[in-house]
């Protein structure tokens, strides 16, 4: 009997370990306002594995899109490495890109509420909270590599670009076609409210 109880406990533990607990977020207090210039946002500390250089190249590749702003938010890297110096120089030399530095969560959310697209260029992450923050504020997620549980594809709540060429193509398409962008934003907000709202935490 003891062995049977042990096996049952092990089975139940395994089921619990396999369960996925989603990130929970409060409903967005900000009212999305996309009436300003189209804005593409990148949010992370400027570390090598976050690949901020990819976002800089994205801004350079799309510099022909008049009026589009590319914003980078996050803590600057230590200036004692050649990589960091080269990165900062390339950012300063990209006229359609602005580096805002480290921002509060409230300010990040305010910027996302006005943004058209949120871009993730990390090599790997778990489930980025920034995905949910963007979804709740109608900023369409375009990710180079990170696609946890293939949610971007299966739920059609964003675009998994896979390559830098694909990233530039996806962002360009979203900026040009407002109807497509609105469809992604609508699905993503509904998914986030259903799956990631603190109202559902009891489930």
C-alpha positions in Angstrom: 0.0 0.0 0.0 2.8 2.4 0.9 4.4 1.7 -2.5 1.1 2.3 -4.3 0.8 5.7 -2.4 4.3 6.6 -3.4 3.6 5.8 -7.1 0.4 7.9 -6.9 2.2 10.8 -5.4 4.9 10.6 -8.0 2.4 10.5 -10.8 0.5 13.5 -9.4 3.8 15.4 -8.9 4.6 14.7 -12.5 1.3 16.0 -13.7 1.8 19.2 -11.7 5.3 19.6 -13.0 4.1 19.3 -16.6 1.4 22.0 -16.1 2.2 25.4 -17.5 1.4 28.3 -15.3 1.2 31.5 -17.4 2.6 34.9 -16.6 -0.1 37.0 -15.0 -0.5 40.8 -15.6 -3.1 43.4 -14.5 -5.3 44.8 -17.2 -3.7 47.7 -19.0 -4.8 51.1 -17.5 -3.4 52.9 -20.5 -5.7 53.6 -23.5 -3.8 52.5 -26.6 -3.2 55.6 -28.9 -1.7 54.9 -32.3 -2.4 58.3 -33.7 1.2 59.5 -33.6 4.1 58.5 -35.8 4.5 54.7 -36.3 6.8 53.5 -33.7 8.8 50.3 -33.4 10.1 49.5 -29.8 12.8 47.2 -28.4 13.0 46.7 -24.7 15.9 44.9 -22.9 19.1 45.7 -21.2 21.8 46.0 -23.8 23.6 42.7 -23.5 25.2 40.6 -26.1 22.7 37.7 -26.0 19.8 40.2 -26.3 21.3 41.2 -29.7 20.5 44.9 -29.7 22.7 45.2 -32.8 20.0 43.3 -34.7 17.5 46.0 -33.9 19.9 48.7 -35.0 20.4 47.0 -38.3 16.6 46.7 -38.6 16.2 50.5 -38.2 18.9 51.0 -40.8 17.2 48.6 -43.2 13.9 50.4 -42.9 15.1 54.0 -42.9 13.2 54.5 -46.2 9.9 54.4 -44.2 9.4 58.1 -43.7 8.3 59.2 -40.2 8.8 55.8 -38.6 10.6 55.9 -35.2 12.7 53.1 -33.7 13.0 53.3 -29.9 15.4 51.3 -27.7 14.7 51.1 -24.0 17.0 49.5 -21.5 20.2 49.8 -19.5 23.3 50.8 -21.5 26.2 48.3 -21.5 29.4 49.0 -19.7 31.6 51.2 -22.0 34.7 49.2 -21.3 34.3 46.7 -24.2 34.8 47.2 -27.9 31.4 45.6 -28.6 29.6 48.2 -26.4 31.5 51.1 -28.0 30.8 49.9 -31.5 27.1 49.3 -30.6 26.6 52.8 -29.2 28.4 54.4 -32.1 26.1 52.6 -34.6 23.1 53.6 -32.6 24.2 57.3 -32.7 24.8 57.0 -36.4 21.2 55.8 -37.1 19.0 58.9 -37.5 15.6 57.1 -37.2 16.6 55.4 -34.0 16.5 56.9 -30.5 18.0 55.3 -27.3 15.9 56.2 -24.3 17.9 54.3 -21.7 16.5 52.6 -18.6 12.8 53.4 -18.0 10.3 52.6 -15.3 7.7 50.0 -15.9 5.0 52.6 -16.1 6.9 54.5 -18.7 7.6 51.3 -20.7 3.8 50.6 -20.7 3.0 54.1 -21.7 5.4 53.8 -24.7 4.0 50.4 -25.7 0.5 51.9 -25.6 1.6 54.3 -28.4 3.8 51.8 -30.3 2.8 50.0 -33.5 5.3 47.1 -33.2 7.3 45.5 -30.4 10.5 43.6 -31.5 12.3 40.9 -29.6 15.8 39.9 -30.8 17.0 37.7 -27.9 18.8 34.5 -28.5 16.6 32.8 -25.9 14.2 33.6 -23.1 11.5 31.9 -21.0 8.2 33.6 -21.6 8.9 37.3 -21.9 6.7 39.6 -19.8 7.2 42.1 -22.5 5.1 40.0 -24.9 2.1 40.3 -22.5 2.7 44.0 -21.9 2.7 44.6 -25.7 -0.3 42.4 -26.3 -2.4 44.2 -23.7 -1.5 47.5 -25.4 -2.1 46.6 -29.0 1.6 46.6 -30.0 2.2 43.7 -32.4 5.0 41.3 -31.3 7.6 40.4 -33.9 10.3 38.0 -32.6 13.5 36.9 -34.2 13.9 33.6 -32.3 11.9 33.5 -29.1 8.5 31.8 -29.6 7.6 30.0 -26.4 5.4 26.9 -27.1 5.0 28.4 -30.6 2.4 30.7 -29.3 3.0 33.4 -31.9 2.1 30.9 -34.6 -0.6 28.7 -32.9 -2.5 31.7 -31.6 -1.7 34.1 -34.4 -0.7 36.7 -31.8 2.5 37.8 -33.4 5.1 36.9 -36.0 8.1 34.6 -35.6 10.6 36.0 -38.1 13.4 33.4 -37.7 15.9 35.4 -39.8 17.0 39.1 -39.9 15.6 39.3 -43.5 12.3 37.9 -42.3 12.3 40.4 -39.4 12.7 43.4 -41.7 10.1 42.0 -44.0 7.5 41.4 -41.2 8.0 44.8 -39.6 7.8 46.6 -42.9 4.6 44.8 -43.8 3.0 45.6 -40.4 4.0 49.3 -40.7 2.5 49.6 -44.2 -0.7 47.6 -43.7 -2.7 49.0 -40.8 -5.5 46.4 -41.3 -3.1 43.5 -40.8 -1.6 45.2 -37.8 -5.0 45.8 -36.3 -6.0 42.1 -36.8 -2.8 40.9 -34.9 -3.4 43.5 -32.2 -7.0 42.4 -31.7 -6.2 38.7 -31.5 -3.3 39.3 -29.2 -5.2 41.5 -26.7 -8.0 38.9 -26.5 -5.5 36.1 -26.0 -3.6 38.0 -23.3 -6.9 38.9 -21.5 -8.0 35.3 -21.6 -4.7 33.6 -20.7 -2.6 36.1 -18.8 -5.0 38.3 -16.8 -4.8 38.3 -13.1 -8.6 37.9 -13.1 -8.0 34.3 -14.2 -5.4 33.5 -11.6 -7.9 31.3 -9.7 -7.9 28.8 -12.6 
